[in-house]
Amino acid sequence: MNIDRMEFTKWMERIMERFDILKEHITDIQKQRNSIDGEELLDNQDLLQMLKISHRSLQRYRSSGKLPYYTISGKLYYKLSDVHQFIRESFSTPLQRTKDNK
């Protein structure tokens, strides 16, 4: 069976298009699986990378109640909106300069 180069190239392009479609479907399924009420959920690893903190720091934020979390099937998750709120609350407001502090 002989296949010329043009036919082979077209065949490979069709396969790659199918892979792209499958990749989109897999991404959509992962987003649906990692969400609750339409809101994205992050796991420990996501949060450690996002905030660039240690496991211990993350544990401390959970224990102190600063960062709400949810346990689903024994795994910890955090709502993206809760993480954003935690970040906003973690920033201290800058000191305002007065004329005396110059």
N, C-alpha and C positions, 0 to 999 in steps of 0.2 A: 504494500500500500504506500503510494507516494503522495505526499502533501507538499504543494509548493509553498514558498516562503510567505507569499501574500495571504494565502488561506490560513496558514499557521498563525500569522500575526493577528488576523481578525479573530480567530478562535481564542487566542490568548487575551485579547482585549475584552471579549465577551466574558471570559472567566474573571478577569480583574473587576469588571463592572459588577458582577454577581458578588464578589468578595466585598466590594464597597457597600453594596446594599445590605449584605449580612452584617457588616460592621455597624452600620447605622441601626439596624434592628437590635443588635446586642447592646449597643450603647443606650438605646431607649429602654430596654428591659432592665438594665442595671440602674438607670435613673429611677424607674418606677419601683424597683425593689428597695432602693435606698432612700425612700421618701415616706413620709407619713402625712396624710391630709394635704398632699401636694407640696409639702415642704421637704427640702433635701436634708438627709441625715448624714452626719459625718461619724466615722469610727475613730478610735484612739489614734491610729496611724495617720489618718487624714489630719487630725487636729495637731498632732506633734509636728508634722511637717509644715502645716499652715502657720502655727504660732512660734515655731522654732524653739520649743521648750523640751524639758526632760520629762520622762514618765512620772517622776516624783513630783514635779511641779504641777503636772496635770492632776495627779491624785490629790494634791493639796488643795487645788481649786475646787475639786469635787467635794472633798471632805468639809471644806469651809462653807459650802453652799454658794460660792461665787459663780459656779458654772453648773447649771442644771444638766442632768443626764438621764437617759432612759436605758433600761436593761431589756433587751429583746433576745430571747433564747440564750441567755447567759452572756451576751455580748453588749458592751456599752456603746451607746450612740448619743450624739448631741445634735440638736436642731441648729441649722445654720443661723436662724434668727437669734437664738440664744447666744451663739458664739459671737455674733456681731454686737449684741447688747453687752456681753462681757468685755469685749474690746473697747467699746465706747466708755464703759464705766471704769476701765482700768487706766485710762488716760486722766491724769490730774489736770485741772484747769490751770492755765498759766497765771503766774502772779502778775497783777497789774502794777505798772510803775506809777508811782506818785511823784510829785515834784520834789519831795524830800529825799527820795531814793536815788536821785541822779548821781 
